C-alpha cells in the first residue's frame, strides 16, 4: 500500500479501490493536496512501481 505524505488513506480518497488503482483520483489528489504535490514525482514513481509500469 502506498502512503501519501498528507497522511490520508488512499482507499478513503478513492485512489485505491477493490478493482485496483484509480489513476485519475490519484492525479486529482496530487493537484489538490499541497503536501503531496510537493513530492509528486516521488509519489508517481511509487505508484508506477506498484502497478508495474515502466521503470519499476
C-alpha positions in Angstrom: 0.0 0.0 0.0 1.2 3.5 -0.8 1.4 6.1 2.0 0.5 9.6 1.0 2.6 12.4 2.5 -0.5 14.1 3.8 -1.4 11.0 5.8 -4.8 10.5 4.1 -6.0 7.0 3.2 -5.8 6.2 -0.5 -8.9 3.9 -0.1 -11.0 6.7 1.5 -9.9 9.1 -1.3 -11.0 6.6 -3.9 -7.4 6.2 -5.2 -7.3 2.5 -4.2 -10.4 0.5 -4.9 -11.4 -3.2 -5.0 -10.7 -3.0 -8.7 -7.2 -1.6 -8.4 -5.7 1.9 -8.6 -7.7 4.9 -9.8 -5.1 7.0 -11.6 -7.5 9.9 -12.2 -8.3 10.1 -8.5 -4.5 9.9 -7.7 -3.6 12.7 -10.1 -6.6 14.8 -8.8 -5.3 14.4 -5.3 -1.8 15.5 -6.3 -3.2 18.6 -7.9 -5.4 19.5 -4.8 -3.1 18.5 -1.9 -0.3 20.9 -1.1 1.7 18.3 0.9 1.5 15.6 -1.7 2.0 18.0 -4.7 5.5 18.9 -3.3 6.6 15.3 -3.8 4.5 14.4 -6.8 7.4 12.9 -8.8 8.3 10.6 -5.9 4.7 9.5 -5.4 4.1 8.9 -9.1 7.3 6.7 -9.2 5.9 4.8 -6.2 2.6 4.2 -7.9 4.3 3.3 -11.1 6.3 0.6 -9.2 3.1 -0.7 -7.6 1.2 -1.1 -10.9 4.3 -2.5 -12.7 4.8 0.4 -15.0 8.0 1.3 -16.9 10.9 1.9 -14.7 9.5 -0.2 -11.8 
